[in-house]
């Protein structure tokens, strides 16, 4: 069973996701899971019409540091929707990590 924690940060826009993901990886010993995207019904009223979820894996301490670093960068750019750290994800939660709205081709 994979006992690594999960950190989740949802931001406005893909560029913001890249720089926040990079900041998190530089701040802590974490790995990135595939990004996910969502274009909500109210997209035209958002700062950027695309929400992107960044997902990090590692120890609770490292994931927390990654989320905090990514959040700080995102708040200075397009903004943060939400963030959360899951210390001990269940197997069902781990299955959800692989979901990605991006086409790898």
N, C-alpha and C positions, 0 to 999 in steps of 0.2 A: 504494500500500500504506500502511495506517495504522500508523505507527511508534510511536504513543503507548504508554506502559507501562500495565499493568493492576494495580490493587491490589485485593485481596480480603480481606474481614474477615467471618468468620462469628460471629454472636452469638446469644444466647438472647433471643428475643422481638422483636416488631415495634416496640414503643416504644423499646427499646434500639437497634434498627437506625436508627430515625429520628434519635435524638439523636447517635449515633455518625456517621451519614452527614453530618449537619449540621456536626458538629465538624470532620470531615475537609475539607468544602468551605470552611469558614471558615479553616482552617489553611493551605490551599494552593490553587494555581490548578488545580483539577481539575473534572471533570464526573462526575455520577453516571450509571451504567447502571441498568437496571431491577433492583430487588431480586429475590432468589429465595428461596423458602421450602422447608423440608423438615420433615416430622414423622416422625422416626425411630421405629423399632419400640419403643425403650425410652423414648418420650416421657414417660411417667408418672414416670420416675425422674429427669428433668432439672429444673433450677431453674425453667424455663419450657418447656412442652411443644412449642415451635416453634423451629426454627433458621432464621435469616434471614441471607442472604449479601448483603453490601454490596459493590458494585463501583465503583471510581473509575478514571478515565482521565486521563492527563496525562503530563508528563515523569517520568522515574524519580525525580528529587528531589522533585517535588510529590506524586507518588503515595505515596512513602515517608512523607512528612510527613503526608499525609492518613490513611494506615493507622495511623501512630503516634498521631495525635490521636484518631482514632476508637477505637482500642484502649484508650487511657487512659480515655476516657469509659465505654466498655463494661465495663471491669474494675471501675469504681466502681458500676455498676448491676447488671445480671443476669449479666454475664460473657461471656467470649470462648471460642469453640471453637478457632479457628485463624485465622491470617492469612498472607498471602503477597503478594509483589510479583513480577510477571512483567515484566522489562525490555523484551523484544522478543517479544511474543506472535506465534505463527504464525497463518496464516489460519484454520486449523481451530480454534484457540483462540478467535479473534475471533468465529467463528460461534457458539460456545457462550455468549458474553456476552449474546446476545439472548434466551436461554432464561429464562423467568420462570414461576414457579408461580402468580403472581397473575393473576387475571382482570381485565382493564382495564375491564370494564363496571360 
